[in-house]
Amino acid sequence: MIDNLALGLSHGLMMLAAFLLLKRPDLDREPSPHDTPEKPDTKTRPGA
């Protein structure tokens, strides 16, 4: 028999991951071909 705690924990973590992924703001944005690409921030990169 499957342990209910293990089943609940695994499903709860999957629900948490799905919820956090769906709340990301970049899911609602689709870049246009006319948009300029963002420049990487060279100040925060190590070794730059």
PDBQT receptor file of N, H, CA, C and O in Angstrom, charges set to zero:
ATOM      1  N   MET A   1       0.848  -1.182   0.000  1.00  0.00    +0.000 N 
ATOM      2  CA  MET A   1       0.000   0.000   0.000  1.00  0.00    +0.000 C 
ATOM      3  C   MET A   1       0.895   1.247   0.000  1.00  0.00    +0.000 C 
ATOM      4  O   MET A   1       1.914   1.302   0.688  1.00  0.00    +0.000 OA
ATOM      5  N   ILE A   2       0.487   2.235  -0.784  1.00  0.00    +0.000 N 
ATOM      6  H   ILE A   2      -0.341   2.191  -1.343  1.00  0.00    +0.000 HD
ATOM      7  CA  ILE A   2       1.265   3.464  -0.911  1.00  0.00    +0.000 C 
ATOM      8  C   ILE A   2       1.066   4.319   0.340  1.00  0.00    +0.000 C 
ATOM      9  O   ILE A   2      -0.058   4.495   0.809  1.00  0.00    +0.000 OA
ATOM     10  N   ASP A   3       2.139   4.832   0.860  1.00  0.00    +0.000 N 
ATOM     11  H   ASP A   3       3.053   4.688   0.479  1.00  0.00    +0.000 HD
ATOM     12  CA  ASP A   3       2.085   5.682   2.045  1.00  0.00    +0.000 C 
ATOM     13  C   ASP A   3       1.389   7.000   1.692  1.00  0.00    +0.000 C 
ATOM     14  O   ASP A   3       1.785   7.676   0.743  1.00  0.00    +0.000 OA
ATOM     15  N   ASN A   4       0.372   7.357   2.440  1.00  0.00    +0.000 N 
ATOM     16  H   ASN A   4       0.050   6.808   3.211  1.00  0.00    +0.000 HD
ATOM     17  CA  ASN A   4      -0.401   8.573   2.155  1.00  0.00    +0.000 C 
ATOM     18  C   ASN A   4       0.432   9.836   2.332  1.00  0.00    +0.000 C 
ATOM     19  O   ASN A   4       0.221  10.819   1.622  1.00  0.00    +0.000 OA
ATOM     20  N   LEU A   5       1.368   9.822   3.263  1.00  0.00    +0.000 N 
ATOM     21  H   LEU A   5       1.540   9.024   3.840  1.00  0.00    +0.000 HD
ATOM     22  CA  LEU A   5       2.219  10.996   3.461  1.00  0.00    +0.000 C 
ATOM     23  C   LEU A   5       3.099  11.237   2.237  1.00  0.00    +0.000 C 
ATOM     24  O   LEU A   5       3.229  12.372   1.778  1.00  0.00    +0.000 OA
ATOM     25  N   ALA A   6       3.695  10.184   1.713  1.00  0.00    +0.000 N 
ATOM     26  H   ALA A   6       3.590   9.262   2.086  1.00  0.00    +0.000 HD
ATOM     27  CA  ALA A   6       4.547  10.332   0.536  1.00  0.00    +0.000 C 
ATOM     28  C   ALA A   6       3.732  10.780  -0.671  1.00  0.00    +0.000 C 
ATOM     29  O   ALA A   6       4.186  11.609  -1.459  1.00  0.00    +0.000 OA
ATOM     30  N   LEU A   7       2.545  10.239  -0.814  1.00  0.00    +0.000 N 
ATOM     31  H   LEU A   7       2.176   9.566  -0.174  1.00  0.00    +0.000 HD
ATOM     32  CA  LEU A   7       1.686  10.619  -1.930  1.00  0.00    +0.000 C 
ATOM     33  C   LEU A   7       1.243  12.080  -1.799  1.00  0.00    +0.000 C 
ATOM     34  O   LEU A   7       1.267  12.828  -2.776  1.00  0.00    +0.000 OA
ATOM     35  N   GLY A   8       0.846  12.475  -0.609  1.00  0.00    +0.000 N 
ATOM     36  H   GLY A   8       0.827  11.867   0.185  1.00  0.00    +0.000 HD
ATOM     37  CA  GLY A   8       0.419  13.857  -0.394  1.00  0.00    +0.000 C 
ATOM     38  C   GLY A   8       1.559  14.843  -0.552  1.00  0.00    +0.000 C 
ATOM     39  O   GLY A   8       1.378  15.918  -1.123  1.00  0.00    +0.000 OA
ATOM     40  N   LEU A   9       2.734  14.486  -0.049  1.00  0.00    +0.000 N 
ATOM     41  H   LEU A   9       2.881  13.613   0.415  1.00  0.00    +0.000 HD
ATOM     42  CA  LEU A   9       3.888  15.371  -0.155  1.00  0.00    +0.000 C 
ATOM     43  C   LEU A   9       4.302  15.570  -1.611  1.00  0.00    +0.000 C 
ATOM     44  O   LEU A   9       4.556  16.698  -2.033  1.00  0.00    +0.000 OA
ATOM     45  N   SER A  10       4.370  14.496  -2.372  1.00  0.00    +0.000 N 
ATOM     46  H   SER A  10       4.164  13.580  -2.029  1.00  0.00    +0.000 HD
ATOM     47  CA  SER A  10       4.787  14.617  -3.766  1.00  0.00    +0.000 C 
ATOM     48  C   SER A  10       3.780  15.426  -4.582  1.00  0.00    +0.000 C 
ATOM     49  O   SER A  10       4.171  16.265  -5.394  1.00  0.00    +0.000 OA
ATOM     50  N   HIS A  11       2.493  15.181  -4.372  1.00  0.00    +0.000 N 
ATOM     51  H   HIS A  11       2.175  14.499  -3.713  1.00  0.00    +0.000 HD
ATOM     52  CA  HIS A  11       1.485  15.939  -5.105  1.00  0.00    +0.000 C 
ATOM     53  C   HIS A  11       1.437  17.395  -4.648  1.00  0.00    +0.000 C 
ATOM     54  O   HIS A  11       1.203  18.293  -5.457  1.00  0.00    +0.000 OA
ATOM     55  N   GLY A  12       1.654  17.628  -3.372  1.00  0.00    +0.000 N 
ATOM     56  H   GLY A  12       1.844  16.898  -2.715  1.00  0.00    +0.000 HD
ATOM     57  CA  GLY A  12       1.686  18.995  -2.881  1.00  0.00    +0.000 C 
ATOM     58  C   GLY A  12       2.845  19.789  -3.463  1.00  0.00    +0.000 C 
ATOM     59  O   GLY A  12       2.688  20.961  -3.808  1.00  0.00    +0.000 OA
ATOM     60  N   LEU A  13       4.000  19.160  -3.571  1.00  0.00    +0.000 N 
ATOM     61  H   LEU A  13       4.127  18.209  -3.291  1.00  0.00    +0.000 HD
ATOM     62  CA  LEU A  13       5.156  19.845  -4.160  1.00  0.00    +0.000 C 
ATOM     63  C   LEU A  13       4.951  20.110  -5.645  1.00  0.00    +0.000 C 
ATOM     64  O   LEU A  13       5.368  21.151  -6.153  1.00  0.00    +0.000 OA
ATOM     65  N   MET A  14       4.311  19.173  -6.345  1.00  0.00    +0.000 N 
ATOM     66  H   MET A  14       3.973  18.328  -5.932  1.00  0.00    +0.000 HD
ATOM     67  CA  MET A  14       4.020  19.406  -7.764  1.00  0.00    +0.000 C 
ATOM     68  C   MET A  14       3.018  20.537  -7.939  1.00  0.00    +0.000 C 
ATOM     69  O   MET A  14       3.143  21.333  -8.871  1.00  0.00    +0.000 OA
ATOM     70  N   MET A  15       2.023  20.622  -7.057  1.00  0.00    +0.000 N 
ATOM     71  H   MET A  15       1.921  19.976  -6.300  1.00  0.00    +0.000 HD
ATOM     72  CA  MET A  15       1.064  21.725  -7.128  1.00  0.00    +0.000 C 
ATOM     73  C   MET A  15       1.735  23.056  -6.828  1.00  0.00    +0.000 C 
ATOM     74  O   MET A  15       1.422  24.062  -7.465  1.00  0.00    +0.000 OA
ATOM     75  N   LEU A  16       2.656  23.078  -5.864  1.00  0.00    +0.000 N 
ATOM     76  H   LEU A  16       2.911  22.261  -5.346  1.00  0.00    +0.000 HD
ATOM     77  CA  LEU A  16       3.391  24.300  -5.548  1.00  0.00    +0.000 C 
ATOM     78  C   LEU A  16       4.241  24.745  -6.736  1.00  0.00    +0.000 C 
ATOM     79  O   LEU A  16       4.274  25.929  -7.069  1.00  0.00    +0.000 OA
ATOM     80  N   ALA A  17       4.927  23.799  -7.372  1.00  0.00    +0.000 N 
ATOM     81  H   ALA A  17       4.901  22.836  -7.101  1.00  0.00    +0.000 HD
ATOM     82  CA  ALA A  17       5.755  24.134  -8.531  1.00  0.00    +0.000 C 
ATOM     83  C   ALA A  17       4.904  24.663  -9.680  1.00  0.00    +0.000 C 
ATOM     84  O   ALA A  17       5.286  25.637 -10.328  1.00  0.00    +0.000 OA
ATOM     85  N   ALA A  18       3.762  24.043  -9.943  1.00  0.00    +0.000 N 
ATOM     86  H   ALA A  18       3.451  23.251  -9.416  1.00  0.00    +0.000 HD
ATOM     87  CA  ALA A  18       2.885  24.511 -11.016  1.00  0.00    +0.000 C 
ATOM     88  C   ALA A  18       2.341  25.897 -10.701  1.00  0.00    +0.000 C 
ATOM     89  O   ALA A  18       2.267  26.747 -11.589  1.00  0.00    +0.000 OA
ATOM     90  N   PHE A  19       1.963  26.134  -9.458  1.00  0.00    +0.000 N 
ATOM     91  H   PHE A  19       2.024  25.444  -8.737  1.00  0.00    +0.000 HD
ATOM     92  CA  PHE A  19       1.450  27.443  -9.060  1.00  0.00    +0.000 C 
ATOM     93  C   PHE A  19       2.515  28.524  -9.241  1.00  0.00    +0.000 C 
ATOM     94  O   PHE A  19       2.219  29.601  -9.758  1.00  0.00    +0.000 OA
ATOM     95  N   LEU A  20       3.741  28.250  -8.823  1.00  0.00    +0.000 N 
ATOM     96  H   LEU A  20       3.982  27.375  -8.402  1.00  0.00    +0.000 HD
ATOM     97  CA  LEU A  20       4.812  29.241  -8.955  1.00  0.00    +0.000 C 
ATOM     98  C   LEU A  20       5.162  29.492 -10.416  1.00  0.00    +0.000 C 
ATOM     99  O   LEU A  20       5.474  30.622 -10.794  1.00  0.00    +0.000 OA
ATOM    100  N   LEU A  21       5.114  28.454 -11.237  1.00  0.00    +0.000 N 
ATOM    101  H   LEU A  21       4.861  27.536 -10.931  1.00  0.00    +0.000 HD
ATOM    102  CA  LEU A  21       5.399  28.639 -12.663  1.00  0.00    +0.000 C 
ATOM    103  C   LEU A  21       4.310  29.451 -13.353  1.00  0.00    +0.000 C 
ATOM    104  O   LEU A  21       4.606  30.269 -14.224  1.00  0.00    +0.000 OA
ATOM    105  N   LEU A  22       3.066  29.235 -12.976  1.00  0.00    +0.000 N 
ATOM    106  H   LEU A  22       2.825  28.570 -12.268  1.00  0.00    +0.000 HD
ATOM    107  CA  LEU A  22       1.967  29.957 -13.611  1.00  0.00    +0.000 C 
ATOM    108  C   LEU A  22       1.900  31.415 -13.175  1.00  0.00    +0.000 C 
ATOM    109  O   LEU A  22       1.297  32.229 -13.875  1.00  0.00    +0.000 OA
ATOM    110  N   LYS A  23       2.495  31.766 -12.051  1.00  0.00    +0.000 N 
ATOM    111  H   LYS A  23       2.984  31.104 -11.483  1.00  0.00    +0.000 HD
ATOM    112  CA  LYS A  23       2.480  33.150 -11.581  1.00  0.00    +0.000 C 
ATOM    113  C   LYS A  23       3.617  33.988 -12.152  1.00  0.00    +0.000 C 
ATOM    114  O   LYS A  23       3.707  35.180 -11.856  1.00  0.00    +0.000 OA
ATOM    115  N   ARG A  24       4.480  33.395 -12.958  1.00  0.00    +0.000 N 
ATOM    116  H   ARG A  24       4.407  32.427 -13.198  1.00  0.00    +0.000 HD
ATOM    117  CA  ARG A  24       5.598  34.153 -13.534  1.00  0.00    +0.000 C 
ATOM    118  C   ARG A  24       5.081  35.205 -14.500  1.00  0.00    +0.000 C 
ATOM    119  O   ARG A  24       4.229  34.900 -15.334  1.00  0.00    +0.000 OA
ATOM    120  N   PRO A  25       5.573  36.438 -14.411  1.00  0.00    +0.000 N 
ATOM    121  CA  PRO A  25       5.063  37.493 -15.294  1.00  0.00    +0.000 C 
ATOM    122  C   PRO A  25       5.509  37.336 -16.746  1.00  0.00    +0.000 C 
ATOM    123  O   PRO A  25       4.846  37.857 -17.643  1.00  0.00    +0.000 OA
ATOM    124  N   ASP A  26       6.605  36.641 -17.000  1.00  0.00    +0.000 N 
ATOM    125  H   ASP A  26       7.144  36.218 -16.272  1.00  0.00    +0.000 HD
ATOM    126  CA  ASP A  26       7.071  36.529 -18.377  1.00  0.00    +0.000 C 
ATOM    127  C   ASP A  26       6.261  35.523 -19.190  1.00  0.00    +0.000 C 
ATOM    128  O   ASP A  26       6.504  35.380 -20.388  1.00  0.00    +0.000 OA
ATOM    129  N   LEU A  27       5.310  34.824 -18.582  1.00  0.00    +0.000 N 
ATOM    130  H   LEU A  27       5.113  34.939 -17.609  1.00  0.00    +0.000 HD
ATOM    131  CA  LEU A  27       4.458  33.922 -19.343  1.00  0.00    +0.000 C 
ATOM    132  C   LEU A  27       3.436  34.687 -20.167  1.00  0.00    +0.000 C 
ATOM    133  O   LEU A  27       2.959  34.174 -21.179  1.00  0.00    +0.000 OA
ATOM    134  N   ASP A  28       3.092  35.897 -19.760  1.00  0.00    +0.000 N 
ATOM    135  H   ASP A  28       3.480  36.314 -18.938  1.00  0.00    +0.000 HD
ATOM    136  CA  ASP A  28       2.097  36.681 -20.476  1.00  0.00    +0.000 C 
ATOM    137  C   ASP A  28       2.709  37.559 -21.559  1.00  0.00    +0.000 C 
ATOM    138  O   ASP A  28       1.979  38.245 -22.274  1.00  0.00    +0.000 OA
ATOM    139  N   ARG A  29       4.001  37.553 -21.692  1.00  0.00    +0.000 N 
ATOM    140  H   ARG A  29       4.594  36.995 -21.111  1.00  0.00    +0.000 HD
ATOM    141  CA  ARG A  29       4.692  38.416 -22.652  1.00  0.00    +0.000 C 
ATOM    142  C   ARG A  29       5.260  37.583 -23.790  1.00  0.00    +0.000 C 
ATOM    143  O   ARG A  29       5.891  36.549 -23.569  1.00  0.00    +0.000 OA
ATOM    144  N   GLU A  30       5.027  38.044 -24.997  1.00  0.00    +0.000 N 
ATOM    145  H   GLU A  30       4.514  38.884 -25.177  1.00  0.00    +0.000 HD
ATOM    146  CA  GLU A  30       5.649  37.414 -26.148  1.00  0.00    +0.000 C 
ATOM    147  C   GLU A  30       6.420  38.502 -26.880  1.00  0.00    +0.000 C 
ATOM    148  O   GLU A  30       5.819  39.464 -27.359  1.00  0.00    +0.000 OA
ATOM    149  N   PRO A  31       7.739  38.368 -26.977  1.00  0.00    +0.000 N 
ATOM    150  CA  PRO A  31       8.523  39.441 -27.596  1.00  0.00    +0.000 C 
ATOM    151  C   PRO A  31       8.220  39.559 -29.090  1.00  0.00    +0.000 C 
ATOM    152  O   PRO A  31       8.049  38.563 -29.792  1.00  0.00    +0.000 OA
ATOM    153  N   SER A  32       8.162  40.781 -29.539  1.00  0.00    +0.000 N 
ATOM    154  H   SER A  32       8.302  41.590 -28.968  1.00  0.00    +0.000 HD
ATOM    155  CA  SER A  32       7.936  41.072 -30.945  1.00  0.00    +0.000 C 
ATOM    156  C   SER A  32       9.274  41.021 -31.680  1.00  0.00    +0.000 C 
ATOM    157  O   SER A  32      10.315  41.282 -31.076  1.00  0.00    +0.000 OA
ATOM    158  N   PRO A  33       9.263  40.692 -32.966  1.00  0.00    +0.000 N 
ATOM    159  CA  PRO A  33      10.529  40.713 -33.725  1.00  0.00    +0.000 C 
ATOM    160  C   PRO A  33      11.131  42.116 -33.814  1.00  0.00    +0.000 C 
ATOM    161  O   PRO A  33      12.320  42.262 -34.098  1.00  0.00    +0.000 OA
ATOM    162  N   HIS A  34      10.322  43.142 -33.575  1.00  0.00    +0.000 N 
ATOM    163  H   HIS A  34       9.357  43.023 -33.344  1.00  0.00    +0.000 HD
ATOM    164  CA  HIS A  34      10.803  44.520 -33.656  1.00  0.00    +0.000 C 
ATOM    165  C   HIS A  34      11.360  45.022 -32.338  1.00  0.00    +0.000 C 
ATOM    166  O   HIS A  34      11.908  46.123 -32.285  1.00  0.00    +0.000 OA
ATOM    167  N   ASP A  35      11.234  44.239 -31.267  1.00  0.00    +0.000 N 
ATOM    168  H   ASP A  35      10.789  43.345 -31.310  1.00  0.00    +0.000 HD
ATOM    169  CA  ASP A  35      11.782  44.633 -29.970  1.00  0.00    +0.000 C 
ATOM    170  C   ASP A  35      13.304  44.541 -30.007  1.00  0.00    +0.000 C 
ATOM    171  O   ASP A  35      13.876  43.667 -30.658  1.00  0.00    +0.000 OA
ATOM    172  N   THR A  36      13.942  45.463 -29.292  1.00  0.00    +0.000 N 
ATOM    173  H   THR A  36      13.478  46.172 -28.763  1.00  0.00    +0.000 HD
ATOM    174  CA  THR A  36      15.398  45.400 -29.197  1.00  0.00    +0.000 C 
ATOM    175  C   THR A  36      15.781  44.420 -28.091  1.00  0.00    +0.000 C 
ATOM    176  O   THR A  36      15.136  44.396 -27.043  1.00  0.00    +0.000 OA
ATOM    177  N   PRO A  37      16.810  43.618 -28.306  1.00  0.00    +0.000 N 
ATOM    178  CA  PRO A  37      17.221  42.678 -27.249  1.00  0.00    +0.000 C 
ATOM    179  C   PRO A  37      17.803  43.430 -26.071  1.00  0.00    +0.000 C 
ATOM    180  O   PRO A  37      18.451  44.465 -26.228  1.00  0.00    +0.000 OA
ATOM    181  N   GLU A  38      17.558  42.888 -24.887  1.00  0.00    +0.000 N 
ATOM    182  H   GLU A  38      17.031  42.048 -24.760  1.00  0.00    +0.000 HD
ATOM    183  CA  GLU A  38      18.091  43.508 -23.680  1.00  0.00    +0.000 C 
ATOM    184  C   GLU A  38      19.584  43.239 -23.574  1.00  0.00    +0.000 C 
ATOM    185  O   GLU A  38      20.044  42.132 -23.853  1.00  0.00    +0.000 OA
ATOM    186  N   LYS A  39      20.330  44.245 -23.174  1.00  0.00    +0.000 N 
ATOM    187  H   LYS A  39      19.956  45.144 -22.947  1.00  0.00    +0.000 HD
ATOM    188  CA  LYS A  39      21.770  44.084 -23.006  1.00  0.00    +0.000 C 
ATOM    189  C   LYS A  39      22.041  43.399 -21.668  1.00  0.00    +0.000 C 
ATOM    190  O   LYS A  39      21.424  43.753 -20.664  1.00  0.00    +0.000 OA
ATOM    191  N   PRO A  40      22.943  42.435 -21.634  1.00  0.00    +0.000 N 
ATOM    192  CA  PRO A  40      23.263  41.813 -20.345  1.00  0.00    +0.000 C 
ATOM    193  C   PRO A  40      23.966  42.804 -19.429  1.00  0.00    +0.000 C 
ATOM    194  O   PRO A  40      24.740  43.649 -19.880  1.00  0.00    +0.000 OA
ATOM    195  N   ASP A  41      23.689  42.687 -18.158  1.00  0.00    +0.000 N 
ATOM    196  H   ASP A  41      23.061  42.001 -17.792  1.00  0.00    +0.000 HD
ATOM    197  CA  ASP A  41      24.290  43.567 -17.161  1.00  0.00    +0.000 C 
ATOM    198  C   ASP A  41      25.698  43.073 -16.862  1.00  0.00    +0.000 C 
ATOM    199  O   ASP A  41      25.873  42.033 -16.227  1.00  0.00    +0.000 OA
ATOM    200  N   THR A  42      26.695  43.812 -17.315  1.00  0.00    +0.000 N 
ATOM    201  H   THR A  42      26.553  44.656 -17.830  1.00  0.00    +0.000 HD
ATOM    202  CA  THR A  42      28.077  43.364 -17.144  1.00  0.00    +0.000 C 
ATOM    203  C   THR A  42      28.601  43.634 -15.734  1.00  0.00    +0.000 C 
ATOM    204  O   THR A  42      29.640  43.095 -15.355  1.00  0.00    +0.000 OA
ATOM    205  N   LYS A  43      27.905  44.453 -14.956  1.00  0.00    +0.000 N 
ATOM    206  H   LYS A  43      27.060  44.891 -15.264  1.00  0.00    +0.000 HD
ATOM    207  CA  LYS A  43      28.378  44.779 -13.623  1.00  0.00    +0.000 C 
ATOM    208  C   LYS A  43      28.182  43.619 -12.646  1.00  0.00    +0.000 C 
ATOM    209  O   LYS A  43      28.935  43.490 -11.680  1.00  0.00    +0.000 OA
ATOM    210  N   THR A  44      27.178  42.778 -12.890  1.00  0.00    +0.000 N 
ATOM    211  H   THR A  44      26.567  42.883 -13.675  1.00  0.00    +0.000 HD
ATOM    212  CA  THR A  44      26.890  41.708 -11.948  1.00  0.00    +0.000 C 
ATOM    213  C   THR A  44      27.520  40.384 -12.359  1.00  0.00    +0.000 C 
ATOM    214  O   THR A  44      27.507  39.432 -11.578  1.00  0.00    +0.000 OA
ATOM    215  N   ARG A  45      28.072  40.303 -13.564  1.00  0.00    +0.000 N 
ATOM    216  H   ARG A  45      28.083  41.076 -14.198  1.00  0.00    +0.000 HD
ATOM    217  CA  ARG A  45      28.684  39.051 -14.006  1.00  0.00    +0.000 C 
ATOM    218  C   ARG A  45      30.049  38.877 -13.364  1.00  0.00    +0.000 C 
ATOM    219  O   ARG A  45      30.842  39.818 -13.344  1.00  0.00    +0.000 OA
ATOM    220  N   PRO A  46      30.337  37.714 -12.848  1.00  0.00    +0.000 N 
ATOM    221  CA  PRO A  46      31.665  37.502 -12.252  1.00  0.00    +0.000 C 
ATOM    222  C   PRO A  46      32.748  37.470 -13.330  1.00  0.00    +0.000 C 
ATOM    223  O   PRO A  46      32.551  36.901 -14.403  1.00  0.00    +0.000 OA
ATOM    224  N   GLY A  47      33.855  38.067 -13.041  1.00  0.00    +0.000 N 
ATOM    225  H   GLY A  47      34.015  38.529 -12.169  1.00  0.00    +0.000 HD
ATOM    226  CA  GLY A  47      34.980  38.059 -13.958  1.00  0.00    +0.000 C 
ATOM    227  C   GLY A  47      34.895  39.116 -15.037  1.00  0.00    +0.000 C 
ATOM    228  O   GLY A  47      35.749  39.146 -15.923  1.00  0.00    +0.000 OA
ATOM    229  N   ALA A  48      33.895  39.987 -14.999  1.00  0.00    +0.000 N 
ATOM    230  H   ALA A  48      33.201  39.962 -14.279  1.00  0.00    +0.000 HD
ATOM    231  CA  ALA A  48      33.766  41.006 -16.026  1.00  0.00    +0.000 C 
ATOM    232  C   ALA A  48      34.360  42.316 -15.549  1.00  0.00    +0.000 C 
ATOM    233  O   ALA A  48      34.346  43.304 -16.283  1.00  0.00    +0.000 OA
TER     234      ALA A  48
